[in-house]
């Protein structure tokens, strides 16, 4: 029955879908080779209906990648023609797997704008690559998040005329380079010295007890009590040294985490706006504590230089916070709302949506639930029928919510989306030894137009704010029909080499 079905038009369509799904999942998403597809066809029994030779499947795979790129280009052109205008924040960085590759991503939607191999990472190279990535898109870049590389700084500030947001990770990394390893070694050394002192004290106690177990003749006895007391004193002193070393390491670790907790436009405890002056003051106090720890631990000049660099970067964090509030206030004022509604947006709606986003990214369940409750508390007054915002029509309320969401998404402090993409490419390249330009472009197209989040949307849907046809279905319609297996001719039996020959 199955053989008869595969001979029908419906059966051939079904075989093509199965074969393309195998290539799509195994070679493109899974990162395996064509021989794995051959093995799948053999083990599944589909090799009775589909040619499973390497050459045949390699040709099918080449057609698949060509059609993926063609369909992705067509979808991008169609979506760009009707997309609403957008102000864009981008995250940029380079990776060094298989040569240098420039990567730029919209951190909100996850759409990859640039992913290409480059000879250098100068400002001009970045600007040219991004101009090509944004070609035809109705967007205005207002912010770039990256490390402090000179080329990226010039590219964002000078060429794009946008605000540069320093990646928080790099600031924390400078503090870690200054303190983490040195304080850990100091604690390990203190632990070792304390253990040795404790052993000496225990040996002295045992020697004193052993001496008093036996009678001794005339003569001056050894001063074992004084020796035991000195050993105990050394043990206590080194125990205090170990406790101070452990306390310094714990405090430094807490302060590094506190930098992340402070770098938010809204207080995560109450949801209130955090003025840039308050952030500058808190960061200044925090670095005073770090400098005190560095002085107590007698860190070297080289390590203190890393701490000084991190302290200089705090000015960029304060500038990003000021940029955020200035941009948000300007955006809300431009709506010409009633004072009560404008205040509600600035003090309740935007903070609530931002807290909701922080909650989604929180790795700890307790903090995640607490932030969600805090977000709901800030939204509760706006949902009351008596609130002025409820007197607006549904379309206006939806527009205000969309503006508030864009404002909440404006604060970007990390380029981790690019680091995650680079990690994926590193794993993919590890299995393939290299990524050809076509394979690189295919991976970008699948990421943008095929990979879905749990809400069922692709990066392109979120970026262009409109749905698009399934990339898989579009490519499927253009794929050739699967080749039929050739008839297998029986091979002659191989005779033994040591067969006796008649005389």
N, C-alpha and C positions, 0 to 999 in steps of 0.2 A: 504493500500500500504506500509506503514512504517513497519507493522508487517511482511509482506512478504519479504521486503528488509532485515530486521534483521535476517531472516532465511537463507539468502544466505551467501556464504563465504565472499563476499565483505562487507556485512552488519555486520558480526561478527568482521571483522577487524576494521570497523568504530567504533563499540561499544567499542572495546578494546582501540582504540586511545582516544575516548572521556573520558573513565574511567581513563586512565592513565594521561591524561591532567588535569583532575579534581584533582587527587591526587597530581600531580606535582605542580600545581599552588596554590592549597588551603592548603595542608599540608606541603609541603617542602618550597616553596617560600613565601607563605602567612603566614605560621606559625599557621594556625588553626588546629583543631583536626579532627579526622575521622568522628565524628558525623556531622560536617558541610558538609562533602562529602555525607553522608547519606541524609541530608536535601536537598542538591542540586539535588540528583537523584530523590527524591520524588517530588520536586517542578517542575523540568524540565519534568517530565513524563517518564524519562528513567528507573524508577523503574519497569515499565511494562516489560522491556527487560533485566534488570540487577538486580541481587540480591542486595538489599540495606540494608541488616541487618548489624549490627555493626561487628559481628564475621566474616562475609564473607569479608567485606571491610578491616578489620584489617589484615587478612591473605594476601589480595592483596597488602596492603601497606607494609607489611614485605618483600614480594617478590620484590617490587619496590626498597626498600632501599638496599637490598642485591645486586640486579643487578646494581644499580647506583655505588656502591662501586667497584664491579667487573669490570665494564666497565671503570671506572676512572683509576683504577690500570693498566688495559691493555693499555689504551691510553697513560698514563704517560710513561710506559715502551717503547712503540713504538716510541714516540716522543723523549725520551731521547737518544735512540739508534742512531738517525740521526741528533741531534741538533748540531749547530755550537758551537765552544768554546765561552764562555762568561766570562767577568769580571763582578762581581756582587757586588752591594751595597745592603745591607739589612737594614730594619727597624725592631727593636725588642722592645717588651714591654710585660708586663704581665697584666692580668685582674683578678679580684677577684670575678667574678660572678660564683656561683655554684662551689666553690673551686678555687684554683689558676690555671690559664691556661696560658701557654707560647705561644706567637704568634710572628712569624717572617714572613715578607712579602717583596717581591721585589717591591719597590715603583714605579718602572718604568712601569712594566707590570701589577702589581697588583696581581701576583700569590702568593697564600699563601703557604709558604714552611713548616712552623711549626704551628700547632694549637693543642696542647695537654695538658691534665691535668698533673700537676706535684706536688710533695710533697714539693719541695723547689725551690729557684731561684738562686742557687749558680752558679759559673762559670762552674763547671763540668756538672751540669744539663743542662745548656744552650748549652754547647758544644756538649753533647751527643744528645740532641734533634735536633740540627741543622745538625749534621752529619747524623742522620737518615733521616732528611728532604731532604738533598742534595744527598742522596745515588743514584748512577747511573747517576748523572747529570754532564755534562761537563762544570763545572763552577769553577771560582776562586773568592773567596770573598776577595775584596780589601778594603771594607769600611763597617762599621756598624754605624747606626744612632740610638741613644737611649738617655735616661736620664743618670744621673751620678751615677747610682747604682753600687756599688763596684763589684758585681758579673758580671754585663754586661761589665764593663770596663775590668776586667780580662779576660773574655770570648773573647772579640774582640781583645784586644791588645796582650795578652799573648798566648791564645790558637789558635786563628786564624792568628795571626801575621798581622792583618789588621789595617787600620787607624780608629780611633773612632771619629765620628762627633757628637758634642753635639747638642741635640735638642734645637733649638732656643726658643721654647715655654717655656722651663724650666728656661732659663735665664730671659725672660720677666716676667715670673711668680714670680721669686724672687724679681724683682723690684716692681711688683705690690703688693706683700705681704708687702714690706717695706713701700710703699708710698700711694697706692690708698685709702685704708680705712682710714688711719690717716689723709690724706689731705682732704678727703671728710667730715670727722667729724669736722675738723677745719673750713671748709667753712660753714658747717651747723651751728656750734656754732657762727661763725661771723655773719651769716645771722640773727640768733636769737637775738644776742646782738644789732645789728644795728636796727632791728625792734623795740626792746624795747626802745632804745635811741630815735628813731624817734617818738615813741608814747609819751615819756616824753616831748620831745620838743613841739609836737603838743598840749599836755595838758597845758604846760606852756604858749604857745601862746594864747590858749583859755581862760586860767585864767586871763591873762593880759588884753585881750579884754573885758572880762566880768567885770573886776574891773572898767575899764574906762567907761563903759556904765552907771554907776550909780553915783550920787553925794555922796561924803563922807565928814564927819565932820572934825573938827580940829584933828590934831595928825599926827604923822609921818607915811607916806604911806609905804606899803611893797615894797621892792626892786624887783619888778616883772621883770623889764628889765634885771637886772643882772642874775636872775634865768633863764630867757629865753635864754640869751646869753650863760650861762654855758651849758644848755641843747643842744643848737645848736652846741657848740664846741664839746661836747661829740658825738653828732650825726655825725659830720664831721669826727672826729677821728675814730670812729668805722666803718664808711663807707670806709675809707682808709684801715683799717684792713681787712674788708671784700673783698675789691678789691685785696689786696695783697694775701689773702688766695685763692681767685678764680684764680688769675694769676699763683700762684704756682701749683695749681691742673691742670690747663690747660697746663702749660709748661711740667709738669711731664707726662701727658697723651701723649703729642706730642713727647716727647723724647722716650717713650716706643715704639711708632709706628716708630720712626726714626731708632731704632735699627734694625727693620725688613727691612727698606728701605736700610740700609747700608750693610746688610749681603748678598751681591750678588757678584759674581766674576766680573760682568760687571756693569758699571754705568748705571742706568736705565734712566738717562737723555740723555746721548750721546752714550751709547753702548761701551764705552771705557773700557779696562781692568782695574780693581782696584787692585793695588799691595797690598800685605799683610801689608806692612809698612803704607800705606795710611789708610787701615782699622783700624790698631792699633791706629794711631794718632786720627782718627775721633771718635773712640769709647772712647779713653781717654778723649777727649774734652767733649764728651757727658756725661760721668760719673762725670766729674768735675762739670758740671751744675747740675746733680742730687744730688751730695754731697752738693752743695751750697744750694739747695732747702731743703735738709734734715736738714742742719744746721739752716736755717732760720725758719723752722717749728718745730725745737727742737724735732726731733724724738728720741724715746727711744733707748737705746743701743741694745735692742733685734731687733728692726726694722732696725737699721743701720747694724746689722750683716747680714741680708738678702741682703741688698744693696752691702755689701762687697763681699758676695758670688757670686752675679751676676757679679761683676767686675772681680773676678778671672776667671769666665767662659769665659770672652772675649778672654783670651789667647787661648782657644780651638777653638773659631771662627776663629781667625787669623791662627792657625795651619791648620784648614780645608781648608782655602783659599790657603795657601801655598801648601798643598797636591794636591789640584785640579790643580793648574797651573803646578806643577812639573809633575804630571801624564799626563796631556794633552800634554805638550811640548814633553815629552818622547814618547808618542804614535804617535804624528805627525812626529817627527824626524825619527822614525822607518820606515816610509813609503818611505824614500829616494826620496823626491819630489824635483823639481826644486825650487830654493829660492823664486821666485815670487809666485808659487802656495802654498808653505808652509806658506809664509807670509799671503796669502789670507785666508788660512784655520784658522790660529791663530787669525788674526785681524778682519776678516769679517764673514766667514761662521759659525764658532762655536759661536761667540757672537750673530749673528742673530738668530740661532736656539735656543739659550738659552733665548733670549728675547721673542721669540715666545712661549716658554713654560711658561714663567712668565706671559705673556699676557693671556694665557688660564686659568690660576689660579687666575687672578685678579678679585675681586668681583665688581669693579667699571667699568662701561662701558667706561667712558672717558679715564681712564688709560689703559684699555684694547685696545681701538682703537689707542691710542698714541703709545703704545709699538709695536703694529702690524705695524704701519707706520714706526717706527724706524727700526724694523727688515727688512721690505721691502727695506728701504733705504740702509741698509748694504749689502743686497743681490744684489741690482741693478747692481753694477759694475761687479760682477761675472757673470751676465747673458748676458753681452755684447759680441757680436761675437769676438771682438778684444782681450778679456781677455785670457791669456794663458791657463786658466783652460778649456776653450771651445775647445782648440785644442786636448784635450784628447778624447779617444774613450768613448762611452756611458757606457760601463761596468766599466771603471776606474772611471768615474765621479760618478756613482752610489755607488761604493765602498767608495770613498772619502766622499760622503754625509752620508753614513752609519757610518763611523768612526766619523764624526763630530757630528752626533746625539748621539752616545754613549758617546762622550766627554761632550756634553752639559748635558746629563743625569747624569753625574758623580757627579755633585754638589748636595748633599742632605743635607738639614739643618733641616728636620722635620720628625718625625715618626707619622704624623697625619693619615696616611693610617691605621696604627695599631689601633689608637684611634677610627677611624671610624668603623673598624671591631669589636672592643670591644663594641662599642655602639650598633651595630646591634645585637650582641650576647646577650647583656643585655636586649634589647627589646624582643628578641625571648625567652630567658629564663624566662622573666617576665610572658609570656603567658603560658609557659609549666611547670613552677616551677623548672624544672631541665632539663639538657641536657644529655641524655645517651651517652656513647661513640660512639654508632652507629649513632645516630642522629647528633652528632658533626662531625663525619667523612663525613656524607652525605652532610651537609651544606658546608663543605670545598670543596668537590668534585663538587658540583653545582656551587660554586663561581668560581672555577678554570676552569671548562670545559663547563659551560652552560650559565652563566650570560654574557651578551654582552654589550659593550660600544656603544655609538651612531654610531661609525664607523663599527659596525657589527662584531668586533673581540672579542674573549674571552681572558681571562688572559693567558691561556695556549698557544693560538696562538701567542700572543705577546712575551711570555717568550721563547718559543721554536723556534720562527721565522718560523713557518710552520703551515699550516692548519691541522685540524683534523676532523674526522667525527662528526656529531651531536650526543651529548651524549643522547639526548632524543630519537632519532631514533634508536640508538644502543640498548638502554634499552627496547624500545618498542618491538623490534623483539624477545626479550627473555621473555617477560611477558606472564603469562598464560592467557588463554581466560577467559573473564568475566563469572561468574556463572549466570545461569538463575534463575529468581525468582521462588520460590516454589508456588504451587497453594494455594491460600488463602482459607482456610476452614471457612465457616461461624460459628461464635460463637453463642451459644444459648443465647437467651435474658435473662437478669437478672431479676428475679421476685422481686417485692417489699417485703421488710421484714415485713411490717405490713399488709400483705394481710390476710383478714379474713379466718378462717378455719371453715369448716362445723362441726357442733356439732355432 
